[in-house]
Amino acid sequence: MSNISISFYKFYFSVDKNTFTYFRLYKVFETKDYFYLYVDEENAVLVAKNGFKLGTLEDFTDFIKKKCLFKYSKQI
């Protein structure tokens, strides 16, 4: 798996040269080690919980829950 730069902004996030708006995400799924940001039913961007360079995991969790309130779920 290669390292890809993902940047998060107020209304969208970018993966390399591609941008995705939060309201268009199909769903957001959180596991022990990753966030899965589904851009459609079959394709997701994996965000490693240990890969944050700015901010904290807790800050991002709160942020993504607010952006995708009804699309967010967590595996226990």
C-alpha positions in Angstrom: 0.0 0.0 0.0 1.5 3.4 -1.0 1.3 6.5 1.1 -1.1 9.1 -0.4 -1.5 12.6 0.9 -5.1 13.4 2.0 -6.0 16.9 3.0 -9.2 17.9 4.8 -11.0 21.2 4.4 -14.2 22.7 5.6 -16.4 21.5 2.7 -14.3 18.9 0.9 -11.2 16.7 1.1 -8.6 16.0 -1.5 -6.7 12.9 -2.4 -3.7 13.8 -4.6 -5.4 15.8 -7.4 -9.0 14.6 -6.8 -11.5 16.4 -4.6 -14.6 15.0 -2.8 -17.3 16.8 -1.0 -18.5 15.4 2.3 -22.2 15.6 1.4 -21.6 13.3 -1.6 -20.0 10.5 0.4 -21.9 7.3 0.3 -21.0 6.4 3.9 -18.2 6.8 6.5 -17.2 3.7 8.5 -14.8 3.7 11.4 -12.9 0.6 12.6 -10.2 0.2 15.2 -7.4 1.3 12.8 -9.1 3.1 9.9 -11.8 5.5 8.6 -13.3 4.3 5.4 -14.7 7.2 3.4 -16.9 5.6 0.7 -17.1 7.8 -2.4 -19.6 5.3 -3.8 -20.9 1.8 -3.0 -17.7 0.0 -3.9 -14.8 2.5 -3.6 -13.4 4.0 -0.4 -10.5 6.2 0.7 -8.8 4.6 3.8 -7.6 7.0 6.4 -5.2 5.4 8.9 -5.8 6.6 12.4 -2.1 6.7 13.1 -1.2 8.8 10.1 -2.3 12.3 11.2 0.4 14.9 10.8 -1.8 17.9 11.9 -4.5 17.8 14.6 -5.5 14.8 16.7 -7.5 11.6 16.1 -10.2 12.9 18.4 -10.4 16.2 16.5 -10.8 14.3 13.2 -13.4 11.9 14.7 -15.5 14.8 15.8 -15.1 16.7 12.5 -16.1 13.7 10.3 -19.0 12.8 12.5 -20.4 16.3 12.1 -19.8 16.4 8.4 -21.4 13.0 7.8 -23.8 12.7 10.7 -26.3 10.3 9.1 -23.7 8.4 7.0 -21.3 7.7 9.9 -21.1 4.3 11.7 -18.5 2.7 13.9 -17.4 -1.0 14.3 -16.9 -1.9 18.0 
